[in-house]
Amino acid sequence: MHLVRLCAIVAVVIIALPPLTFAGGWKAGTAKVVITPCEPLWMAGYAARTKPAEGKVHDLWIRALAIEDPSGNLGVIVSADVVGVSRQIWDAILARLDDVLTRDQLMLNSSHTHSGPVMSRTLDDIYPLDDEQHARIARYTSFFEEKGAEVIQQAIKNLAPAKLSAGTGAAGFAVNRRNNPEAQVTKLREEGSLKGPVDHSVPVLAVKNEKDELLAVVFAYACHNTTMDFYQWCGDYAGFAQDDLEKEHPGVTAMFVSGCGGDQNPLPRRDLKLAQKYGKELATSVDMVLSGKMRELAPTLSTRLELVNVPLGQVPTRDELMKTASTGASYQQRWAKRLLGEMDAGRAFETSYDVPVQIWRIGGQLWLAMGGEVVVDYSLKFHDMFGKDAWVTAYANDVMAYIPSLRVLREGGYEGQSSMIGYGMPAYRWSEEIEDRLTSAAKRLVHGNNESASR
């Protein structure tokens, strides 16, 4: 039986936002759907896993919030409990929407949970997949694309008068993993001697009706969703935070968006109680913002997006690939053999990649979203450039690789170099132009003078 049919039997239910009656201003609508796989699939995120998933801790979801201003400017925020979406999945969901949205109007966010399913064209080389697993993954990917388009359409259909407000909280469990050995984090935390840049801010977007009743909340945090490395479906700390908020506020749609946490981990970890604890800490931070004085957002929306062409760096030679194919780790061997096959077939390697950078202005709130696993340096840099209240998030629209700053690129290590193999890139690293190119694009988008924005 096909996966989509199985999931229909398991009851994938669209939950609609109740009609609002707030006069004038914004319109908003939400929907959500369960996307927990209905057959055993390989799990995404850790190369060390040796088998498919075995059961679940809780369901995985894809949630959508549509917002529209009085001029008809529309935007849809999507939050999905998956490790990442590829450029091809992004394209496929947009293609299913029959020109309902332009590319800049969709912000497709991945929570980056490492306890979600593998999807096609996302970290393909990492896993030892047989033909049956490839077939299951292809079916699930098609299911995800179908449900992603469906939940977006439903959220738009549910548009009704609303009001929006913004605020920022804080949570402290993210640790810079490049500067703090995991085994020493508990001691370093107790001593107050953790090192390295972090972004502990928790941006919050609240949607309410005219009775001041909360109907939806979007919140972000810059930290990997990697508390757990087991074999059960789970949204990790972000999934628990969403669950806690929806239990605390019945009828509310709670949506997590990942910040620039490419070099940040929830530490210590590897214990389900810790994932629940971090989720509770994040949900409590959101609740504190909701209970305080938030900035009401004027009903104006603008959306812009640029696909920023970033050159790749050093390309592997045939001799290097042949050596890796015989002596590298298993996932490195798969990468090298695939690239050797492309060489033998006469196919040229990509020499650059288009990284999405997106700017939304929701009333007076600036939101900058980037594709890829972006390191925290970008968040801190853009806060300095565009104001401390600017929201800077990542893992949006296309998760194709890590996005290092120039500092991290030159330092090397996993985020700066070796992770490119895991993502299947035909290069050992990005070029040193990466930070300048992405920063220049952000400036163009923020100041409204980019000619190459994709609309």
N, C-alpha and C positions, 0 to 999 in steps of 0.2 A: 504493500500500500504506500502510496506516495506521501511524503512528509506533509504537504499542504493539506491533503485530505485527513491525515491523522490529526493535525492540529485543529482542524475544524471540529473533529469529534471531541477533542479535549476541551473545547469551548474557548475559543478566542473571542473575547467580548469587547466591543467598543463601548467605552464608558463616556457618555457625553456630558458636557458642562451644562447645568441647568440654565434655562433662559434667564437673562438679566434684564432689569428694568431701569437701570440707571440712565437718566436722560442726558443725551449729548456726550461729546468727547469721544473717548476710545470705544472700540468694540473689541471683544475678546472671545475666544472659544477654545476649548480643550478636548482632547480625546486620548485614550490610551489603549493598548492592546498587549496581551501576553505573547512573548516570543520565545518562551522556553522550548528548546528542541524536544521533539516527540519521539526521537529515536536516538540511539547512542551515537554521539559525535565526538570527534577529537576536540579538546579544549585549547583555547588560544592564549598565548602569552609566555609560556615557559617551555623551552626546548627540552627540558629534562623529563617531561611527562612521557609515559610509556604505554598509555591505553586511553580509550575514550572515557567520557564522563559516566558516573554511576549514581544517578539520582540527583536530588536538588535539596538545597537548604531553603530557598524560596524561589518564586518565579522571577524570570527576567521580563522586562517590559520595554516597550517603545512608547514614549509619550510625546504629545505635540501641544504647543500653545500657539494659536494664531492671534495676531493683533492687527488692528486696522485703525488708521486715523480718519478724521472727517473728510479728508480729501481722497480717500480710497487707497492710500498707500498701505500695502499689505506686507506683513512679514510673518514667517512661521519658524518657531524655534522647536527643534526636535531633540529629545534626549533618549539615547538608546543604551541599554545595558550590554554592550559588546566592546571588544578590545579596540576596534577601529573599523572604519569603512574605507573602501578603496575609491579611487577616482571613478572606476567603472560602476560601482554600486551607486555612488552619487549621481552619475549620469543616468543610470537605469531608473532610479526613483523619479528624477525630474522628467524623464521621457514618459513615464506613466501618468503624469499629471496633466497632460493635454494642454500645455501652455497656461495652466492655472497660475504658476509662479515663474518668474525669471530667476536665474541662478543666484543673483544677489539677495533675493527675497527669502531664500531658504538657508537656515543655519542648522546643519545636520551634525549634532554633537554625539560623540562616543564617550561613555564613562570610562573606558579603558579597563574595565574589570578583567582580571586574568582568570576568572572563573566563568567565562562565557564561551560560546562556540567559535571554532574556526569558520571563516567564510572565504569564498573564492577570492583570489588575487590579493590576499592579505597575509603576509608572513608565510607564503606557501612553502618555502624551502625548509622551514624549521622542523616540520613534522614528518615522520615516516609513514606516509599515507598510502594505502593500497587502493586498487580500483574501486572497491566498494565504498571506502571512506570518501574518495573523490566524488563519487556519485551522490552520496548523502550530503556532502558539503554543497555541491551544486544545487541540489533540491532545496536545502535550507536557505542558501543565498537568494534563490528566486522567491522563496516564501518571505524572507526578510524584506526584499524589495517591494513585494506586493503589499505587505502589511504596512511598510513605511509610507507608501503612497496613500493607502487607505486611511491611515490615522491622520495624515495631513489633510486630506479631503474632508474628513469628518470634523476636524477642528475648525476648518474654514466654514463649513456648513453651520456650525454652532455659534458663529459670531453673533454677539449681542452686546448692548451697551455695558461699559465697564469703566473702572478707573485704575490707573497704574501708579505705583510708587516704588522708590528705590532706597536702599540703605546698605551698609556694610558692617559686618561683624568680624570675628576672628576665631580661629581654632589653631591649637599649637602642636598637633601630633606629626606634622610633616617635618622630615629631617633631610638635609642635603646628603645624599648617599655618597657623593664623590669625596666628601671631606670628613665623614664620620664612619669608621668601621662598624658594621652592624652589631657585632658582638660587644662593642663598647658603649653603645648608645645609652643604655639604661644608666650606666655609671656617669657618662658625660652629661646626661640630662640632670641627674641629681646634683652634680657639681656646678651646673649652669655653664658648662664649657663646650657646648655644641658649636661647631664651626660651619662656615659656608653660608652663601646667600639663601634666603627662604622668602616666600610670600605667604604669610599666614592670614591674609584677608579673606573674608567670605562675602562676596557680593550677593545681594538679594534683590530680586524683582518680585513684587507682590501684585496680584490682581484681585480686586474686590468689587462688590456690587454696591448699590446705593445705600444699603443697610450697613455698610462697612463690614460685610461678611467676606472672609477670605475664600477665594475660589481656586486660586492657583498660586504657586510660588516656585520661582526658578532661583537656584543658588549654585555657587561655584566654589571650587577649592583647588589649589595647586599642589596635587600630590598623586602619585601613582595609586591605582586601586589594586594593590598587590599584598594585602594582608595575608591572603590565603593562597596555598599552592596545592590544594587537594583535588579530588575528582568529583566534586558536586557543583551543580550550577548555583551560582550565587552572585549577587551584585556587589559583593565585598562591602567595605564601609559605606560607599555611596548608596548601595542598595538598602542597607539598614537605615541610613539617614532618611531616604525617601519613604521607607515603610513607617518609620517613627513619626514623621511629619504627617503622613496620611492617616495614621491612627490617632494622633493628637488632634487633628483637624478633619473630622469625617467629611467626606465629599470633596476634599481638596485634591488637586493634582499637583504632586511635588516632583520637581525635575532637577536632577543634578547635571551640571556642566563642568567639565574638567578644565582647570586652569593650566598655567605653564609649569607643569610638574614633571617634566621629562627627566630631571635629575633629583627628584624628591621621592622619598619612600615613607610609608607609615611605619614607624619603628618605635618599639619592638613589634614583631609580627609573628605569623605562623600559628595563630591561635584564634579560633572562632570568637572567643570572648573578647579578644582585642578588636576584631572587626566590628563587633556589636558596640564596644566601648567607643571606638572612633566615630562610628555612625551616630551614636547618641551625643557625643561632643559636638559634632557638626550640626545635628538637628537642634540642639540646645542653643547654639550660636545663632542659627536662623530664627528661632523663636524669640530670642532676645531682641533681634532687629525688628521683628514683626510687632513686638509689644512696645517698642520705643517710637520715637518720632521719625518717620520716614519722609523723604522728599516726594511730594506728589509730582508726577511727570505730565507736562503739558501734552495734549494730544497731537503731536507731530512725529512722523516717522520718516526717516530717510535710510536707504540701504544701498551700499556700494560694495563691490568686490573686484579684486584684481588677481589674475593668475600671473604670478611673478616668476619669470623664467630665471632659474638659478643654475649655473653651470655645475656639473659634477667635477670632482677632482681626479686623482690618479686612477687610471683604468688598469685592471690586472692584465698581465701578459699571458700568452699561451703557456709558457713554462711555469709561471706562478700558478695558473689554474690547474695544470697537470699535477703539480706537487700537492696542492690543496686537495685535489680529487682523490689522492691516494693516502694522504697523511693527516688531513684536517679532521676536526670533530665531525660527527655524522651530518649535521645540518650544513656545515661548511663544504663537505664533500658533495652534497646534493646541489648546493649553489654552484660550485665549480663545474660539475658535470653538466648542469643545465646551460651555463654560459659557454662551455666548450661545444655543446651541441649547436648553439646559436652561431658560434664562430664557424663550425663546419658547414652549416647551412648557408653561410654567406650573409647572415643578417648583421647589420651594424648595431653596435650598442648605442643606447641613448647617451647623449653627452650633456644633457641638462634636464631639468624637470620643472614643471609649472606648479609652484606652491601657492595655494589660495590664501589671500589676506582679505578679510572682510571687515567693513566698518558699518555699524548701525548707530544711528542717533535716535534714541527713544525719548522724546521731549528733550530735556537738557542732559540726558545720560548718554555718554559715549561708551560704546562697546566695540572692542577690537578683538576679532576671533581669527586665529591662524590654524592652518592645517599642520599635520605632523605632531611629533612628540617634542614640543618646544621646551627648552630649558628655561629656568626661572630668570635668567639674566634679562630676557626680553620683557617679562612682566615688570621688573624693576625699572628697566630703561624707559618703557613706555609710560609708566606712572610719572617718572621724572619729566618726560616730554609733554605729556598731555594732561597731567593733573592726577593727584592721588585718588580722586574719585572715579577715574576711568576704570572700566572693567577690561581686563586682558585675559582671554581664554585661549585654549588650544584644542587639539584633537577634533577640529571642526572640518567637515566636508570631505577631507581626504587625508588619511593617516598613512603616509607613504614611507616615512623614515623618521629618525630623530632630527630635530632642528637645533643644532648647536649654535651658540654664540661664537664669535671669533675666538674669544678666550678659551672656551671649551674645545673648539676645533683644534686649536694649537696645542692644548694640553693632551689631547688624544683620549685614550681610554674608551670605554664602551659607548658613551653618548657621542663622543667626538669622532669615532672611527669604526670600531669593530661591529657596531650594530648595523651598519650598512649591509653586511652580508646577510644577517637575519632577515632584513627587509627585501633581500633579493636584488638590491641595486647593483648595476654593473660598474661599480667604482668602489674604492676603499673609503672615500670620504667626499664631502662637498668641497667645492672650491672656497678659497678664502674671501670670495665676494659675497657669501651668503648673508651675513649680517647687514652689510651696507645695502644690498638689494632689497631685503625685506623691510629695513628701516625706511628707505626712500619710498617704497610703496605705501607704507603706513602713513607717512607724511602726506603723500599725494592724496590718499583717500580721506584723511582727516580734514585736510584743507580744501578738498573738493576740486582739485585741479588735475586729476588723472584723466588722460585721454583713452587709456586702454582698459578701463573698467568693463568687466563682463556683465551684461545686463540681460 
